[in-house]
Amino acid sequence: MSLGKTFNITERHTLRFQWDTYNITNAVRFDVGTISNYLFYSATLGEYSQTLTHPRIMQFGLRYSF
């Protein structure tokens, strides 16, 4: 998701502010290749050790055009 706003400073100069967000819902996808299924009596049976997705990331940008 991205939001941006452009401000006109003069006729030929502009300033753009932009906000980008990746993985906006912060959804998690687990890596099924890392599921622990060693022993049936283990306390870690069925636990995932890694995810496929990254956490929510936000970045801000400022661009001056002339």
Z-matrix of the N, CA and C atoms (Angstrom, degrees):
N
C 1 1.426
C 2 1.516 1 107.27
N 3 1.315 2 115.58 1 144.12
C 4 1.447 3 119.97 2 -176.99
C 5 1.524 4 109.71 3 -142.93
N 6 1.316 5 115.50 4 139.72
C 7 1.462 6 122.40 5 174.50
C 8 1.518 7 108.21 6 -127.95
N 9 1.320 8 116.45 7 142.29
C 10 1.451 9 119.45 8 -179.93
C 11 1.509 10 111.47 9 -148.52
N 12 1.329 11 115.24 10 154.21
C 13 1.453 12 121.90 11 178.06
C 14 1.519 13 107.66 12 -141.90
N 15 1.341 14 116.30 13 131.44
C 16 1.452 15 122.27 14 178.76
C 17 1.523 16 109.36 15 -107.62
N 18 1.326 17 115.30 16 129.15
C 19 1.462 18 122.06 17 177.81
C 20 1.524 19 108.50 18 -111.25
N 21 1.326 20 116.87 19 128.08
C 22 1.457 21 121.91 20 176.03
C 23 1.523 22 108.61 21 -87.72
N 24 1.325 23 116.80 22 117.25
C 25 1.461 24 121.35 23 179.73
C 26 1.523 25 108.95 24 -85.58
N 27 1.305 26 116.15 25 -54.17
C 28 1.465 27 122.64 26 172.45
C 29 1.513 28 106.67 27 -131.80
N 30 1.326 29 115.97 28 -169.86
C 31 1.460 30 119.34 29 -177.97
C 32 1.526 31 112.40 30 -63.73
N 33 1.339 32 117.02 31 -34.38
C 34 1.464 33 120.17 32 -176.06
C 35 1.526 34 113.33 33 -114.14
N 36 1.311 35 118.45 34 1.38
C 37 1.462 36 121.67 35 -179.26
C 38 1.535 37 109.43 36 -116.18
N 39 1.330 38 115.64 37 129.58
C 40 1.469 39 120.41 38 179.03
C 41 1.527 40 109.33 39 -131.77
N 42 1.310 41 114.52 40 154.81
C 43 1.457 42 122.39 41 176.88
C 44 1.521 43 106.83 42 -127.99
N 45 1.333 44 116.75 43 124.65
C 46 1.460 45 121.54 44 -178.37
C 47 1.517 46 109.73 45 -116.60
N 48 1.320 47 115.82 46 127.09
C 49 1.460 48 123.23 47 174.91
C 50 1.515 49 107.66 48 -106.51
N 51 1.330 50 117.42 49 131.47
C 52 1.459 51 121.37 50 -177.84
C 53 1.520 52 110.20 51 -136.25
N 54 1.337 53 115.07 52 141.19
C 55 1.468 54 122.84 53 179.17
C 56 1.511 55 107.16 54 -126.63
N 57 1.330 56 117.41 55 119.11
C 58 1.458 57 123.67 56 -179.68
C 59 1.521 58 108.86 57 -114.56
N 60 1.331 59 115.80 58 139.32
C 61 1.460 60 121.73 59 177.68
C 62 1.524 61 108.65 60 -131.19
N 63 1.328 62 115.38 61 129.47
C 64 1.457 63 121.98 62 177.66
C 65 1.524 64 108.75 63 -109.93
N 66 1.321 65 116.85 64 141.01
C 67 1.470 66 123.54 65 -175.77
C 68 1.532 67 109.51 66 57.08
N 69 1.307 68 115.57 67 57.36
C 70 1.466 69 122.89 68 -174.18
C 71 1.523 70 112.37 69 -58.91
N 72 1.311 71 118.36 70 -33.83
C 73 1.463 72 120.79 71 -178.94
C 74 1.524 73 112.45 72 -85.48
N 75 1.337 74 116.37 73 -6.67
C 76 1.463 75 122.62 74 -178.70
C 77 1.535 76 111.08 75 56.73
N 78 1.337 77 115.68 76 38.73
C 79 1.462 78 121.81 77 179.68
C 80 1.533 79 110.48 78 -73.35
N 81 1.306 80 116.09 79 146.07
C 82 1.462 81 121.67 80 -178.02
C 83 1.527 82 109.04 81 -114.53
N 84 1.338 83 116.33 82 130.89
C 85 1.462 84 122.32 83 172.15
C 86 1.523 85 106.83 84 -117.68
N 87 1.310 86 116.33 85 122.84
C 88 1.454 87 121.03 86 -177.49
C 89 1.517 88 111.14 87 -87.93
N 90 1.311 89 116.85 88 147.97
C 91 1.457 90 123.88 89 178.65
C 92 1.528 91 108.42 90 -83.90
N 93 1.329 92 116.78 91 110.33
C 94 1.464 93 120.32 92 -176.02
C 95 1.527 94 112.40 93 -69.63
N 96 1.314 95 117.49 94 -14.77
C 97 1.462 96 120.64 95 177.02
C 98 1.520 97 113.45 96 -75.43
N 99 1.327 98 117.04 97 -11.87
C 100 1.464 99 120.35 98 -177.77
C 101 1.520 100 112.43 99 -108.27
N 102 1.317 101 118.05 100 16.11
C 103 1.468 102 120.33 101 179.40
C 104 1.528 103 108.89 102 -72.70
N 105 1.317 104 115.40 103 138.36
C 106 1.472 105 118.91 104 -179.66
C 107 1.527 106 109.13 105 -89.84
N 108 1.294 107 115.48 106 120.94
C 109 1.468 108 121.41 107 177.86
C 110 1.521 109 109.66 108 -136.98
N 111 1.333 110 115.47 109 41.08
C 112 1.461 111 120.29 110 -175.65
C 113 1.520 112 112.25 111 -69.42
N 114 1.312 113 115.75 112 -60.57
C 115 1.459 114 120.06 113 -176.23
C 116 1.526 115 109.17 114 -128.30
N 117 1.290 116 116.05 115 145.37
C 118 1.462 117 119.56 116 -178.76
C 119 1.528 118 112.38 117 -72.56
N 120 1.311 119 118.10 118 -21.75
C 121 1.460 120 120.82 119 -179.75
C 122 1.539 121 111.60 120 -100.45
N 123 1.340 122 118.68 121 10.67
C 124 1.451 123 122.35 122 -179.28
C 125 1.527 124 110.55 123 -78.85
N 126 1.328 125 116.48 124 149.49
C 127 1.467 126 121.50 125 178.35
C 128 1.517 127 111.64 126 -74.75
N 129 1.323 128 118.61 127 -16.79
C 130 1.463 129 121.80 128 -178.73
C 131 1.526 130 112.27 129 -103.14
N 132 1.282 131 118.42 130 18.40
C 133 1.458 132 121.64 131 -179.64
C 134 1.525 133 110.09 132 -64.41
N 135 1.320 134 116.73 133 123.61
C 136 1.455 135 122.06 134 176.71
C 137 1.518 136 114.91 135 84.52
N 138 1.318 137 118.68 136 9.79
C 139 1.464 138 121.48 137 178.19
C 140 1.524 139 110.23 138 -89.69
N 141 1.333 140 115.46 139 140.17
C 142 1.456 141 121.36 140 175.68
C 143 1.524 142 108.87 141 -91.00
N 144 1.335 143 116.99 142 144.79
C 145 1.460 144 119.54 143 -179.88
C 146 1.523 145 112.64 144 -109.27
N 147 1.346 146 119.23 145 -10.69
C 148 1.461 147 121.71 146 -179.92
C 149 1.520 148 110.20 147 -143.50
N 150 1.334 149 114.87 148 159.35
C 151 1.460 150 121.16 149 175.53
C 152 1.522 151 109.75 150 -116.75
N 153 1.317 152 115.87 151 160.44
C 154 1.466 153 121.38 152 178.03
C 155 1.521 154 111.80 153 -94.23
N 156 1.313 155 117.65 154 -20.52
C 157 1.460 156 121.26 155 -176.18
C 158 1.522 157 110.97 156 -103.71
N 159 1.306 158 114.74 157 161.75
C 160 1.458 159 122.19 158 176.23
C 161 1.527 160 108.87 159 -96.24
N 162 1.319 161 118.03 160 156.45
C 163 1.468 162 119.39 161 176.36
C 164 1.525 163 110.53 162 -69.72
N 165 1.315 164 115.97 163 173.22
C 166 1.462 165 121.11 164 179.78
C 167 1.525 166 109.82 165 -60.23
N 168 1.329 167 115.07 166 130.43
C 169 1.461 168 121.46 167 -179.11
C 170 1.520 169 107.99 168 -124.86
N 171 1.334 170 116.60 169 132.47
C 172 1.458 171 121.86 170 177.08
C 173 1.519 172 109.00 171 -122.59
N 174 1.327 173 115.13 172 144.00
C 175 1.459 174 119.60 173 174.91
C 176 1.526 175 109.76 174 -140.76
N 177 1.310 176 115.06 175 146.17
C 178 1.444 177 121.93 176 179.38
C 179 1.517 178 108.92 177 -115.91
N 180 1.319 179 116.13 178 144.54
C 181 1.455 180 120.20 179 179.62
C 182 1.506 181 111.18 180 -135.92
N 183 1.317 182 115.28 181 148.26
C 184 1.455 183 122.73 182 177.28
C 185 1.510 184 107.29 183 -133.90
N 186 1.342 185 116.47 184 123.80
C 187 1.469 186 120.75 185 -175.99
C 188 1.513 187 109.24 186 -126.37
N 189 1.303 188 114.10 187 127.52
C 190 1.456 189 120.66 188 178.21
C 191 1.530 190 107.79 189 -108.64
N 192 1.314 191 116.87 190 120.30
C 193 1.480 192 121.90 191 -178.97
C 194 1.523 193 110.04 192 -113.20
N 195 1.326 194 115.62 193 136.89
C 196 1.464 195 119.66 194 177.56
C 197 1.498 196 110.32 195 -140.90
